[in-house]
Amino acid sequence: MKIYLTGCLCVLFYGFLLSQSQTIDELRAKKAELQEKMTPLKAQIDPIQSELQAIDNAIAKLPGWYTGLAGLVGANFLTRHNWYAAGNLKNSSATSISGSFNGFVNLIQENYFWRNKGALSLGWQRLKTDGTAEDEGFKPVADILNVSSLFGYNLKKIIAVSALGEYRTSVIENFNNPGYLDIGAGVTITPIKDLVFVVHPANFNKIFSQESSSFTSSFGCKFVGDYSVKFIKGFTWKSNLSGFVSYNNNNPALHNGTWTNWITFNIIKGLGVGLEHGLRMSPQERVLLNTNSTTQNYFVVGLSYTL
């Protein structure tokens, strides 16, 4: 009897596998048929897409105002209850909220240009445990404001004499303490529309700070590199490098620089996911941080929206 039942089960199982195999083969055949029908349609669509891209490139080269705005919002929530592996944090909760926003307003004319940019990155974190006497609320973990304005008059097609004003500080805590203001003049090179190099040998780096013994203003060379590119399948990469090299011989050194990158992936109608990462070097800030590390960094990951 057992042998008979086992044989029946084997036959049924084999029949099930066979039916599944036939179903998969049928679906694959249907897929191949649809792909074959799409071939002539794709041949018609590709030239139209190329023509649309050529029109967009032509529009981008015309004089006029150009604007853009992008945002990145992230949040993380964590709660533990009697979780042994967490040790002293076995009963705790952690919440982090962050946001990053950047935009530009550019005026591009045949003989001159005026490029304006702004970026704001904010983040808060809250940690609550059984050992905490009282809830201290959210504490800032990211706090950066950067605005800049670059004006240039074209000498040649890609080279211009230019003047730049750039300001960087915090807004949640220690506003303008420190605050960095660069004002200078030099040349700007624009080899392609979305790639801008700025070199200003005549630049004054003014630092506003209550810690006057640690922060020192000085003359030096300001350099900026700004680049943005759109990849296939919705990927966009923006990169900005802004730095200052002081002419003064000082200890700690008066140089400083920040390199920020944004990577976004558009899912639908400007909505997607993104990453922002910032890397900073400042010997004067390192003294106050009391650390041997030569760099600072932060990152934000979350939902993105681009206009």
Buried (B, 14 or more C-beta within 10 A) or exposed (E): EEEEEEEEEEEEEEEEEEEEEEEEEEEEEEEEEEEEEEEEEEEEEEEEEEEEEEEEEEEEEEEEEBEBBBBBBBEEEEEBEEEEEBEEBBBBBBBBBBBBBBBBBBBBEEEBBBBBBBBBBBBBBBBBBEEEEEEEEBEBBBBBBBBBBBBBEBEEEEBBBBBBBBBBBBBBEBEBBBBBBBBBBBBBBBEEEEBBBBBBBEBBBEBBBEEEEBBBBBBBBBBBBBBBEEEEEEEBEBBBBBBBBBEEEEEBBBBBBBBBBBBBBBEEEBEBBBBBBBBBBBBBBBBBEEEEEEEBEBBBBBBBBBE
